[in-house]
């Protein structure tokens, strides 16, 4: 083989070898791409629509479960409901529906009538109620020497106390048309009750009684 033909043959061999090497590399890259995991547009969209655990939607789901538990009684927010007090708890003046009535027996007195408001059960202590008159707070003294019995008010149970606004025989006294009633001196919400015009001078009040006949004060 002549020198020129040999050079041409070698050049052709180099070109063919290079082309084969390039084709092999391309095939390898294509195979690698084919073996790699492919992420489709639908998978990407699904991943984007997933709700993070700290999102409002996730929080709402957790709250929904708690609400269901509370509805079924699983919560801790119980209570007596309806404003009802535990039996045995001392009444306050604002727990009671009040009324007064002018009586003529024993020279005239004021009958104070007390009933628990709907849904309330409470106890009147075994002492006379605190009754005061006028802007200076003249207080009625006890009309009975012994203490009474405590009375639990609920439903239609009614308690009575009799107030004699004037125990003196002398003329004079304060002319008033209301009294202030409280359940003991520590009652934070005493009530003012209207009465017919009265003259007040050394007033007295009975204990609480379950019969109006027992609530007639002595003069």
N, CA, C and O of each residue as an XYZ file, in Angstrom:
876
protein
N       0.883     -1.190      0.000
C       0.000      0.000      0.000
C       0.904      1.219      0.000
O       1.884      1.304      0.741
N       0.535      2.168     -0.868
C       1.361      3.368     -0.957
C       1.148      4.239      0.245
O       0.180      4.064      0.986
N       2.058      5.193      0.451
C       1.983      6.072      1.614
C       0.752      6.926      1.608
O       0.168      7.149      2.669
N       0.325      7.416      0.471
C      -0.871      8.283      0.439
C      -2.118      7.492      0.782
O      -2.993      7.965      1.507
N      -2.188      6.273      0.247
C      -3.384      5.466      0.524
C      -3.425      5.086      1.998
O      -4.499      5.038      2.597
N      -2.225      4.807      2.605
C      -2.200      4.464      4.013
C      -2.688      5.627      4.866
O      -3.448      5.415      5.811
N      -2.280      6.823      4.561
C      -2.719      7.991      5.330
C      -4.210      8.179      5.215
O      -4.869      8.538      6.191
N      -4.756      7.942      4.032
C      -6.210      8.112      3.832
C      -6.958      7.067      4.626
O      -8.006      7.363      5.201
N      -6.453      5.868      4.671
C      -7.102      4.789      5.398
C      -7.127      5.078      6.904
O      -8.139      4.876      7.575
N      -5.992      5.553      7.413
C      -5.918      5.885      8.840
C      -6.865      7.006      9.194
O      -7.494      6.977     10.252
N      -6.977      7.986      8.335
C      -7.882      9.122      8.615
C      -9.319      8.648      8.658
O     -10.121      9.066      9.494
N      -9.617      7.744      7.707
C     -11.004      7.225      7.672
C     -11.296      6.432      8.927
O     -12.388      6.529      9.486
N     -10.326      5.647      9.375
C     -10.513      4.829     10.594
C     -10.744      5.706     11.809
O     -11.597      5.397     12.641
N      -9.991      6.805     11.924
C     -10.154      7.748     13.059
C     -11.521      8.360     13.043
O     -12.156      8.477     14.091
N     -12.007      8.764     11.859
C     -13.338      9.400     11.762
C     -14.433      8.435     12.135
O     -15.374      8.793     12.844
N     -14.314      7.194     11.651
C     -15.354      6.194     11.963
C     -15.350      5.883     13.451
O     -16.408      5.767     14.070
N     -14.150      5.748     14.029
C     -14.058      5.456     15.472
C     -14.642      6.569     16.310
O     -15.332      6.329     17.301
N     -14.349      7.817     15.887
C     -14.901      8.953     16.644
C     -16.414      8.988     16.582
O     -17.088      9.276     17.571
N     -16.939      8.689     15.394
C     -18.408      8.702     15.235
C     -19.040      7.637     16.102
O     -20.073      7.879     16.726
N     -18.429      6.448     16.152
C     -18.965      5.367     16.980
C     -18.907      5.721     18.457
O     -19.841      5.434     19.206
N     -17.797      6.352     18.882
C     -17.674      6.755     20.292
C     -18.723      7.785     20.660
O     -19.312      7.719     21.739
N     -18.965      8.756     19.751
C     -19.970      9.795     20.012
C     -21.352      9.179     20.121
O     -22.153      9.568     20.971
N     -21.630      8.199     19.240
C     -22.957      7.535     19.276
C     -23.136      6.767     20.568
O     -24.232      6.763     21.127
N     -22.108      6.126     21.053
C     -22.185      5.355     22.304
C     -22.457      6.260     23.485
O     -23.245      5.916     24.365
N     -21.803      7.432     23.513
C     -22.031      8.398     24.609
C     -23.462      8.877     24.611
O     -24.094      8.983     25.662
N     -23.979      9.171     23.402
C     -25.355      9.651     23.320
C     -26.329      8.589     23.803
O     -27.302      8.883     24.499
N     -26.041      7.317     23.409
C     -26.927      6.233     23.853
C     -26.895      6.084     25.364
O     -27.923      5.822     25.989
N     -25.697      6.253     25.961
C     -25.576      6.146     27.428
C     -26.368      7.227     28.135
O     -27.063      6.967     29.116
N     -26.250      8.478     27.609
C     -26.996      9.606     28.213
C     -28.485      9.377     28.093
O     -29.233      9.637     29.035
N     -28.929      8.889     26.934
C     -30.364      8.663     26.725
C     -30.869      7.598     27.672
O     -31.975      7.705     28.199
N     -30.047      6.544     27.897
C     -30.459      5.489     28.824
C     -30.552      5.989     30.236
O     -31.449      5.610     30.989
N     -29.610      6.852     30.595
C     -29.646      7.407     31.955
C     -30.886      8.242     32.152
O     -31.547      8.174     33.188
N     -31.199      9.053     31.112
C     -32.421      9.886     31.220
C     -33.660      9.021     31.311
O     -34.595      9.340     32.045
N     -33.669      7.927     30.569
C     -34.844      7.053     30.573
C     -35.002      6.379     31.921
O     -36.130      6.117     32.339
N     -33.907      6.085     32.621
C     -33.987      5.408     33.907
C     -34.295      6.330     35.066
O     -34.684      5.864     36.137
N     -34.128      7.650     34.873
C     -34.379      8.591     35.967
C     -35.864      8.730     36.198
O     -36.638      8.619     35.248
N     -36.309      8.977     37.476
C     -37.748      9.161     37.769
C     -38.261     10.373     37.031
O     -37.609     11.417     36.984
N     -39.429     10.225     36.458
C     -40.044     11.327     35.713
C     -41.184     11.918     36.532
O     -42.008     11.169     37.057
N     -41.255     13.234     36.654
C     -42.316     13.933     37.393
C     -43.278     14.527     36.397
O     -42.942     15.441     35.644
N     -44.492     13.986     36.405
C     -45.479     14.469     35.442
C     -46.128     15.735     35.946
O     -46.111     15.980     37.153
N     -46.698     16.552     35.083
C     -47.402     17.776     35.495
C     -48.507     17.492     36.495
O     -48.728     18.291     37.405
N     -49.215     16.362     36.348
C     -50.312     16.063     37.270
C     -49.781     15.770     38.658
O     -50.409     16.154     39.645
N     -48.623     15.091     38.765
C     -48.049     14.800     40.079
C     -47.603     16.074     40.756
O     -47.783     16.248     41.961
N     -47.000     16.995     39.947
C     -46.571     18.276     40.516
C     -47.756     19.066     41.042
O     -47.679     19.674     42.110
N     -48.854     19.057     40.295
C     -50.057     19.788     40.725
C     -50.624     19.193     41.988
O     -51.064     19.918     42.880
N     -50.616     17.849     42.072
C     -51.155     17.196     43.261
C     -50.327     17.533     44.479
O     -50.861     17.768     45.562
N     -48.989     17.555     44.292
C     -48.122     17.910     45.405
C     -48.351     19.335     45.841
O     -48.311     19.631     47.035
N     -48.594     20.233     44.886
C     -48.820     21.639     45.220
C     -50.127     21.859     45.936
O     -50.269     22.811     46.703
N     -51.109     20.962     45.687
C     -52.409     21.150     46.325
C     -52.492     20.534     47.706
O     -53.497     20.723     48.392
N     -51.461     19.792     48.148
C     -51.485     19.184     49.470
C     -51.496     20.277     50.529
O     -50.845     21.307     50.359
N     -52.240     20.063     51.637
C     -52.372     21.075     52.689
C     -51.293     20.899     53.739
O     -51.204     19.829     54.340
N     -50.461     21.920     53.984
C     -49.448     21.799     55.036
C     -50.120     21.570     56.378
O     -51.263     21.974     56.587
N     -49.389     20.908     57.302
C     -49.985     20.574     58.587
C     -50.316     21.808     59.395
O     -51.218     21.760     60.231
N     -49.625     22.912     59.180
C     -49.887     24.122     59.964
C     -50.822     25.087     59.304
O     -50.964     26.218     59.770
N     -51.476     24.680     58.221
C     -52.337     25.590     57.479
C     -53.663     25.780     58.181
O     -54.013     24.981     59.050
N     -54.434     26.845     57.823
C     -55.758     27.055     58.425
C     -56.673     25.878     58.220
O     -57.473     25.564     59.102
N     -56.580     25.198     57.055
C     -57.471     24.066     56.806
C     -57.189     22.951     57.788
O     -58.115     22.338     58.320
N     -55.886     22.677     58.039
C     -55.551     21.618     58.984
C     -55.999     21.990     60.378
O     -56.510     21.147     61.116
N     -55.811     23.256     60.748
C     -56.258     23.721     62.069
C     -57.746     23.590     62.216
O     -58.233     23.172     63.266
N     -58.489     23.942     61.168
C     -59.946     23.835     61.218
C     -60.373     22.410     61.414
O     -61.342     22.148     62.126
N     -59.666     21.468     60.793
C     -60.008     20.056     60.952
C     -59.818     19.613     62.386
O     -60.636     18.872     62.929
N     -58.707     20.080     63.015
C     -58.480     19.716     64.405
C     -59.541     20.312     65.305
O     -60.026     19.652     66.224
N     -59.904     21.563     65.045
C     -60.933     22.210     65.855
C     -62.254     21.506     65.702
O     -63.011     21.382     66.665
N     -62.542     21.042     64.505
C     -63.806     20.349     64.272
C     -63.914     19.118     65.144
O     -64.984     18.829     65.681
N     -62.804     18.376     65.295
C     -62.837     17.179     66.122
C     -63.102     17.530     67.573
O     -63.873     16.843     68.243
N     -62.467     18.602     68.076
C     -62.680     19.011     69.449
C     -64.110     19.423     69.680
O     -64.702     19.084     70.704
N     -64.680     20.166     68.719
C     -66.064     20.596     68.858
C     -67.003     19.418     68.967
O     -67.971     19.463     69.727
N     -66.733     18.367     68.219
C     -67.581     17.185     68.280
C     -67.505     16.551     69.648
O     -68.514     16.104     70.194
N     -66.273     16.513     70.216
C     -66.121     15.945     71.548
C     -66.904     16.746     72.563
O     -67.560     16.174     73.434
N     -66.845     18.093     72.462
C     -67.579     18.943     73.399
C     -69.059     18.725     73.269
O     -69.776     18.695     74.270
N     -69.532     18.572     72.045
C     -70.952     18.380     71.827
C     -71.431     17.097     72.461
O     -72.570     17.003     72.920
N     -70.539     16.090     72.486
C     -70.911     14.807     73.062
C     -70.630     14.741     74.554
O     -70.726     13.680     75.170
N     -70.282     15.884     75.126
C     -70.054     15.896     76.564
C     -68.621     15.642     76.952
O     -68.330     15.450     78.133
N     -67.701     15.633     75.978
C     -66.316     15.336     76.297
C     -65.566     16.546     76.807
O     -64.455     16.393     77.316
N     -66.125     17.754     76.694
C     -65.445     18.958     77.120
C     -65.527     19.136     78.620
O     -66.191     18.374     79.323
N     -64.828     20.174     79.098
C     -64.801     20.443     80.529
C     -65.649     21.635     80.902
O     -65.672     21.998     82.078
N     -66.343     22.264     79.986
C     -67.107     23.480     80.282
C     -68.490     23.190     80.814
O     -69.477     23.664     80.251
N     -68.590     22.419     81.889
C     -69.898     22.100     82.462
C     -70.443     23.255     83.262
O     -70.248     24.410     82.882
N     -71.116     22.982     84.353
C     -71.674     24.034     85.186
C     -73.104     23.708     85.549
O     -73.713     22.792     84.997
N     -73.621     24.461     86.474
C     -74.980     24.199     86.926
C     -76.002     24.668     85.923
O     -77.085     24.091     85.830
N     -75.667     25.756     85.130
C     -76.580     26.225     84.088
C     -77.779     26.944     84.659
O     -78.211     26.684     85.781
N     -78.315     27.870     83.849
C     -79.539     28.563     84.222
C     -79.398     29.447     85.434
O     -80.406     29.877     85.993
N     -78.147     29.743     85.876
C     -77.956     30.616     87.020
C     -78.221     29.927     88.360
O     -78.215     30.588     89.399
N     -78.453     28.609     88.356
C     -78.788     27.905     89.582
C     -77.588     27.800     90.496
O     -76.484     27.482     90.054
N     -77.812     28.077     91.804
C     -76.746     27.941     92.779
C     -76.801     26.555     93.410
O     -77.871     25.949     93.473
N     -75.661     26.045     93.878
C     -75.687     24.767     94.570
C     -76.587     24.842     95.797
O     -76.615     25.857     96.491
N     -77.322     23.763     96.062
C     -78.206     23.744     97.220
C     -77.380     23.968     98.478
O     -76.322     23.361     98.643
N     -77.856     24.833     99.365
C     -77.142     25.135    100.597
C     -76.379     26.442    100.525
O     -75.977     26.964    101.565
N     -76.165     26.989     99.348
C     -75.470     28.266     99.239
C     -76.405     29.380     99.670
O     -77.595     29.369     99.356
N     -75.857     30.330    100.385
C     -76.672     31.418    100.929
C     -77.208     32.302     99.804
O     -76.490     32.648     98.865
N     -78.476     32.656     99.924
C     -79.091     33.545     98.931
C     -78.472     34.931     98.995
O     -77.991     35.365    100.042
N     -78.491     35.610     97.873
C     -78.235     37.038     97.822
C     -79.557     37.717     97.481
O     -80.464     37.075     96.952
N     -79.672     38.994     97.777
C     -80.929     39.691     97.507
C     -81.302     39.633     96.028
O     -82.484     39.643     95.685
N     -80.298     39.572     95.151
C     -80.584     39.542     93.714
C     -80.995     38.154     93.216
O     -81.321     37.997     92.040
N     -80.985     37.129     94.108
C     -81.456     35.794     93.751
C     -82.957     35.641     93.988
O     -83.537     34.605     93.665
N     -83.582     36.672     94.552
C     -84.945     36.542     95.071
C     -85.911     37.469     94.347
O     -85.575     38.598     93.990
N     -87.122     36.959     94.141
C     -88.233     37.800     93.677
C     -88.948     38.323     94.923
O     -89.459     37.549     95.732
N     -88.974     39.654     95.065
C     -89.488     40.279     96.284
C     -90.875     40.884     96.064
O     -91.245     41.277     94.957
N     -91.615     40.939     97.153
C     -92.860     41.707     97.165
C     -93.150     42.114     98.611
O     -92.632     41.508     99.549
N     -93.965     43.126     98.779
C     -94.347     43.581    100.120
C     -95.858     43.757    100.189
O     -96.526     43.940     99.171
N     -96.374     43.699    101.399
C     -97.808     43.857    101.613
C     -98.044     44.551    102.943
O     -97.444     44.179    103.951
N     -98.898     45.538    102.957
C     -99.232     46.243    104.205
C    -100.303     45.456    104.945
O    -101.348     45.133    104.382
N    -100.037     45.150    106.215
C    -100.967     44.404    107.055
C    -101.435     45.292    108.217
O    -100.704     46.178    108.661
N    -102.640     45.050    108.695
C    -103.211     45.865    109.784
C    -103.094     45.190    111.143
O    -103.259     45.847    112.171
N    -102.812     43.897    111.168
C    -102.705     43.165    112.422
C    -101.582     43.736    113.282
O    -100.589     44.244    112.762
N    -101.745     43.650    114.591
C    -100.730     44.101    115.554
C    -100.389     45.570    115.386
O     -99.246     45.982    115.581
N    -101.382     46.343    115.027
C    -101.160     47.772    114.902
C    -100.595     48.191    113.559
O    -100.312     49.368    113.338
N    -100.429     47.230    112.662
C     -99.926     47.547    111.318
C     -98.458     47.190    111.145
O     -97.630     47.535    111.988
N     -98.141     46.517    110.083
C     -96.755     46.159    109.797
C     -96.614     45.888    108.301
O     -97.602     45.882    107.566
N     -95.407     45.668    107.868
C     -95.104     45.366    106.459
C     -94.690     43.915    106.367
O     -93.756     43.486    107.045
N     -95.383     43.151    105.529
C     -95.023     41.754    105.303
C     -94.107     41.692    104.077
O     -94.493     42.091    102.978
N     -92.906     41.192    104.281
C     -91.942     41.017    103.186
C     -92.023     39.573    102.713
O     -91.896     38.641    103.506
N     -92.234     39.397    101.415
C     -92.404     38.067    100.827
C     -91.221     37.781     99.899
O     -90.879     38.595     99.041
N     -90.601     36.608    100.086
C     -89.408     36.255     99.299
C     -89.573     34.891     98.650
O     -89.929     33.918     99.315
N     -89.308     34.820     97.317
C     -89.289     33.566     96.569
C     -88.053     33.560     95.675
O     -87.638     34.601     95.165
N     -87.480     32.397     95.494
C     -86.309     32.304     94.610
C     -86.721     32.567     93.169
O     -87.806     32.175     92.740
N     -85.853     33.228     92.436
C     -86.094     33.439     91.011
C     -86.066     32.092     90.285
O     -85.462     31.138     90.777
N     -86.707     32.006     89.129
C     -86.732     30.736     88.390
C     -85.323     30.192     88.144
O     -84.423     30.927     87.738
N     -85.149     28.893     88.397
C     -83.869     28.245     88.158
C     -82.867     28.382     89.269
O     -81.741     27.904     89.135
N     -83.235     29.025     90.381
C     -82.297     29.258     91.484
C     -82.746     28.484     92.718
O     -83.936     28.430     93.030
N     -81.793     27.890     93.410
C     -82.024     27.248     94.702
C     -80.972     27.778     95.663
O     -79.774     27.641     95.412
N     -81.414     28.387     96.767
C     -80.466     28.957     97.717
C     -81.106     28.966     99.102
O     -82.300     28.700     99.247
N     -80.306     29.271    100.108
C     -80.755     29.156    101.495
C     -80.731     30.502    102.206
O     -79.744     31.237    102.153
N     -81.838     30.807    102.871
C     -81.894     31.966    103.752
C     -81.332     31.546    105.109
O     -81.783     30.543    105.663
N     -80.368     32.273    105.662
C     -79.774     31.873    106.948
C     -80.772     32.040    108.101
O     -81.784     32.728    107.968
N     -80.471     31.406    109.213
C     -81.370     31.410    110.370
C     -81.198     32.679    111.199
O     -80.957     32.607    112.404
N     -81.319     33.818    110.569
C     -81.269     35.116    111.249
C     -82.302     36.024    110.602
O     -82.798     35.733    109.514
N     -82.623     37.112    111.264
C     -83.578     38.040    110.662
C     -82.917     38.779    109.505
O     -81.706     38.997    109.526
N     -83.685     39.163    108.506
C     -83.097     39.889    107.373
C     -82.606     41.266    107.801
O     -83.039     41.813    108.816
N     -81.704     41.806    107.012
C     -81.230     43.164    107.265
C     -82.178     44.138    106.562
O     -82.300     44.126    105.337
N     -82.840     44.973    107.348
C     -83.799     45.938    106.807
C     -83.399     47.319    107.287
O     -83.205     47.537    108.483
N     -83.275     48.254    106.350
C     -82.874     49.623    106.689
C     -83.870     50.609    106.095
O     -84.590     50.296    105.147
N     -83.895     51.789    106.663
C     -84.843     52.819    106.251
C     -84.116     54.145    106.054
O     -83.192     54.484    106.794
N     -84.554     54.882    105.044
C     -84.114     56.259    104.877
C     -82.673     56.411    104.450
O     -81.918     55.442    104.367
N     -82.311     57.653    104.180
C     -80.967     57.965    103.707
C     -79.910     57.759    104.788
O     -78.731     57.590    104.479
N     -80.328     57.771    106.054
C     -79.341     57.579    107.119
C     -79.157     56.103    107.471
O     -78.333     55.763    108.320
N     -79.923     55.229    106.820
C     -79.732     53.790    107.003
C     -80.168     53.275    108.356
O     -79.566     52.337    108.879
N     -81.203     53.865    108.937
C     -81.737     53.343    110.196
C     -82.094     51.872    110.029
O     -82.868     51.513    109.140
N     -81.528     51.016    110.889
C     -81.697     49.578    110.713
C     -82.692     49.017    111.718
O     -82.729     49.420    112.881
N     -83.506     48.064    111.231
C     -84.474     47.412    112.114
C     -83.778     46.405    113.025
O     -82.920     45.636    112.592
N     -84.166     46.432    114.283
C     -83.640     45.458    115.234
C     -84.448     44.167    115.188
O     -85.461     44.094    114.492
N     -84.006     43.147    115.926
C     -84.720     41.863    115.915
C     -86.035     41.949    116.694
O     -86.085     42.503    117.793
N     -87.094     41.393    116.109
C     -88.392     41.362    116.783
C     -88.566     40.086    117.599
O     -89.516     39.980    118.374
N     -87.671     39.118    117.442
C     -87.741     37.853    118.163
C     -86.436     37.618    118.914
O     -85.353     37.959    118.437
N     -86.565     37.029    120.096
C     -85.376     36.803    120.910
C     -84.551     35.620    120.404
O     -83.322     35.649    120.462
N     -85.214     34.598    119.916
C     -84.497     33.415    119.432
C     -84.338     33.485    117.914
O     -85.105     34.145    117.213
N     -83.337     32.794    117.443
C     -83.127     32.745    115.993
C     -84.071     31.718    115.370
O     -84.524     30.782    116.028
N     -84.350     31.919    114.105
C     -85.235     30.990    113.409
C     -84.473     29.832    112.799
O     -83.351     29.531    113.205
N     -85.088     29.185    111.821
C     -84.453     28.090    111.094
C     -84.116     28.555    109.683
O     -84.811     29.389    109.103
N     -83.043     28.004    109.150
C     -82.718     28.360    107.773
C     -83.755     27.766    106.831
O     -84.309     26.696    107.083
N     -84.005     28.486    105.738
C     -85.039     28.089    104.783
C     -84.412     28.006    103.395
O     -83.791     28.962    102.930
N     -84.574     26.870    102.741
C     -84.087     26.719    101.374
C     -85.188     27.131    100.406
O     -86.288     26.578    100.426
N     -84.883     28.096     99.570
C     -85.849     28.604     98.594
C     -85.617     27.955     97.240
O     -84.499     27.947     96.726
N     -86.663     27.423     96.679
C     -86.642     26.927     95.297
C     -88.087     26.710     94.875
O     -88.952     26.440     95.708
N     -88.337     26.828     93.604
C     -89.702     26.621     93.109
C     -90.700     27.566     93.759
O     -90.523     28.785     93.741
N     -91.753     26.988     94.335
C     -92.823     27.783     94.940
C     -92.630     28.012     96.439
O     -93.490     28.610     97.085
N     -91.512     27.543     97.000
C     -91.255     27.773     98.425
C     -91.179     29.275     98.695
O     -90.510     30.014     97.974
N     -91.876     29.713     99.746
C     -91.957     31.149    100.041
C     -91.552     31.399    101.487
O     -91.898     30.628    102.383
N     -90.818     32.479    101.703
C     -90.422     32.889    103.048
C     -91.028     34.252    103.358
O     -91.208     35.084    102.468
N     -91.339     34.465    104.631
C     -91.983     35.711    105.051
C     -91.228     36.311    106.234
O     -90.716     35.595    107.094
N     -91.173     37.626    106.256
C     -90.630     38.351    107.411
C     -91.524     39.562    107.653
O     -91.968     40.213    106.707
N     -91.782     39.858    108.912
C     -92.637     40.998    109.239
C     -91.833     42.162    109.780
O     -90.979     41.981    110.648
N     -92.099     43.354    109.275
C     -91.375     44.553    109.686
C     -92.343     45.521    110.361
O     -93.334     45.942    109.763
N     -92.050     45.862    111.596
C     -92.815     46.899    112.291
C     -91.978     48.173    112.249
O     -90.953     48.257    112.924
N     -92.401     49.171    111.462
C     -91.547     50.350    111.295
C     -91.528     51.293    112.504
O     -90.616     52.109    112.631
N     -92.536     51.189    113.402
C     -92.602     52.120    114.542
C     -93.052     51.367    115.796
O     -94.195     50.920    115.897
N     -92.151     51.242    116.721
C     -92.464     50.533    117.964
C     -92.675     51.484    119.134
O     -92.983     51.039    120.240
N     -92.520     52.747    118.917
C     -92.721     53.738    119.991
C     -94.142     54.264    119.943
O     -94.793     54.240    118.899
N     -94.614     54.738    121.087
C     -95.965     55.300    121.163
C     -95.958     56.819    121.027
O     -97.006     57.439    120.842
N     -94.795     57.399    121.117
C     -94.697     58.861    121.014
C     -94.867     59.291    119.569
O     -94.641     58.520    118.636
N     -95.273     60.543    119.410
C     -95.367     61.091    118.060
C     -93.970     61.324    117.490
O     -92.977     61.363    118.216
N     -93.930     61.471    116.221
C     -92.645     61.741    115.567
C     -92.129     60.520    114.818
O     -92.731     59.447    114.839
N     -91.014     60.717    114.167
C     -90.432     59.668    113.346
C     -90.210     60.158    111.920
O     -90.583     61.282    111.583
N     -89.612     59.330    111.093
C     -89.348     59.684    109.693
C     -90.460     59.150    108.801
O     -90.897     58.009    108.952
N     -90.910     59.980    107.877
C     -91.932     59.555    106.919
C     -91.237     59.031    105.665
O     -90.501     59.760    105.001
N     -91.479     57.762    105.351
C     -90.784     57.127    104.226
C     -91.760     56.315    103.381
O     -92.873     56.010    103.811
N     -91.319     55.969    102.164
C     -92.166     55.162    101.289
C     -91.389     54.003    100.638
O     -91.794     53.483     99.599
N     -90.283     53.612    101.257
C     -89.527     52.459    100.758
C     -88.672     51.891    101.879
O     -88.365     52.575    102.856
N     -88.293     50.625    101.723
C     -87.370     49.980    102.655
C     -86.258     49.315    101.849
O     -86.432     48.994    100.674
N     -85.127     49.116    102.493
C     -83.992     48.461    101.851
C     -83.776     47.121    102.544
O     -83.636     47.063    103.766
N     -83.751     46.045    101.759
C     -83.640     44.693    102.313
C     -82.385     44.016    101.766
O     -82.070     44.124    100.581
N     -81.680     43.321    102.648
C     -80.494     42.558    102.251
C     -80.475     41.254    103.026
O     -81.103     41.138    104.078
N     -79.749     40.270    102.501
C     -79.570     38.988    103.195
C     -78.278     39.081    103.993
O     -77.225     38.633    103.541
N     -78.365     39.654    105.159
C     -77.173     39.846    105.975
C     -76.430     41.124    105.600
O     -76.671     41.723    104.552
N     -75.532     41.517    106.478
C     -74.808     42.779    106.278
C     -73.786     42.705    105.148
O     -73.353     43.740    104.641
N     -73.395     41.496    104.747
C     -72.382     41.356    103.700
C     -72.984     41.210    102.303
O     -72.254     41.027    101.329
N     -74.300     41.288    102.203
C     -74.948     41.161    100.892
C     -74.516     42.332    100.012
O     -74.752     43.485    100.374
N     -73.882     42.063     98.856
C     -73.372     43.161     98.025
C     -74.438     43.874     97.210
O     -74.181     44.945     96.660
N     -75.643     43.290     97.123
C     -76.663     43.892     96.265
C     -78.016     43.974     96.974
O     -78.954     43.278     96.583
N     -78.133     44.807     98.002
C     -79.439     44.970     98.656
C     -80.442     45.577     97.684
O     -80.069     46.209     96.695
N     -81.725     45.371     97.985
C     -82.773     45.862     97.095
C     -83.644     46.874     97.836
O     -83.823     46.797     99.051
N     -84.181     47.827     97.069
C     -85.109     48.809     97.616
C     -86.521     48.399     97.231
O     -86.816     48.209     96.051
N     -87.396     48.261     98.222
C     -88.754     47.800     97.983
C     -89.738     48.915     98.314
O     -89.648     49.521     99.382
N     -90.665     49.190     97.421
C     -91.657     50.244     97.698
C     -92.690     49.770     98.714
O     -93.089     48.605     98.719
N     -93.115     50.690     99.573
C     -94.170     50.406    100.552
C     -95.084     51.631    100.619
O     -94.755     52.704    100.114
N     -96.221     51.442    101.248
C     -97.094     52.597    101.478
C     -96.398     53.554    102.444
O     -95.466     53.157    103.143
N     -96.836     54.794    102.487
C     -96.205     55.789    103.366
C     -96.199     55.289    104.811
O     -97.235     54.895    105.346
N     -95.037     55.312    105.425
C     -94.885     54.812    106.794
C     -94.111     55.817    107.633
O     -93.345     56.638    107.127
N     -94.344     55.717    108.936
C     -93.556     56.490    109.891
C     -92.592     55.541    110.578
O     -92.999     54.511    111.114
N     -91.319     55.888    110.560
C     -90.293     54.997    111.079
C     -89.718     55.548    112.382
O     -89.255     56.687    112.446
N     -89.759     54.705    113.424
C     -89.156     55.069    114.706
C     -88.856     53.777    115.468
O     -89.780     53.093    115.909
N     -87.606     53.447    115.622
C     -87.151     52.215    116.269
C     -87.838     50.979    115.661
O     -88.577     50.275    116.350
N     -87.594     50.725    114.391
C     -88.240     49.588    113.713
C     -87.659     48.247    114.158
O     -86.541     48.177    114.668
N     -88.446     47.177    113.953
C     -87.990     45.805    114.223
C     -88.424     44.904    113.076
O     -89.335     45.240    112.321
N     -87.761     43.752    112.952
C     -88.094     42.791    111.902
C     -87.976     41.378    112.462
O     -87.102     41.105    113.285
N     -88.857     40.479    112.017
C     -88.828     39.089    112.479
C     -87.784     38.280    111.712
O     -87.173     38.759    110.756
N     -87.601     37.033    112.166
C     -86.823     36.065    111.393
C     -87.623     35.688    110.149
O     -88.769     36.106    109.980
N     -86.999     34.893    109.284
C     -87.720     34.342    108.148
C     -88.597     33.178    108.607
O     -88.188     32.378    109.448
N     -89.791     33.092    108.053
C     -90.725     32.019    108.373
C     -91.344     31.494    107.080
O     -91.429     32.205    106.078
N     -91.778     30.225    107.126
C     -92.448     29.655    105.954
C     -93.961     29.887    106.003
O     -94.665     29.581    105.041
N     -94.461     30.425    107.113
C     -95.880     30.775    107.239
C     -95.991     32.263    107.541
O     -95.299     32.779    108.419
N     -96.858     32.947    106.815
C     -97.029     34.387    107.039
C     -97.589     34.672    108.430
O     -97.363     35.750    108.979
N     -98.322     33.709    109.008
C     -98.907     33.912    110.346
C     -97.833     33.983    111.422
O     -98.037     34.588    112.475
N     -96.680     33.358    111.150
C     -95.591     33.374    112.128
C     -94.699     34.616    111.990
O     -93.784     34.830    112.784
N     -94.986     35.424    110.970
C     -94.124     36.589    110.704
C     -94.770     37.895    111.163
O     -94.480     38.962    110.622
N     -95.653     37.803    112.171
C     -96.282     39.014    112.711
C     -95.362     39.579    113.802
O     -95.141     38.920    114.818
N     -94.822     40.792    113.604
C     -93.885     41.338    114.600
C     -94.605     41.898    115.818
O     -95.719     42.413    115.718
N     -93.960     41.791    116.953
C     -94.515     42.392    118.163
C     -94.265     43.888    118.146
O     -93.347     44.375    117.486
N     -95.095     44.607    118.883
C     -94.947     46.051    118.892
C     -93.938     46.464    119.950
O     -93.669     47.653    120.116
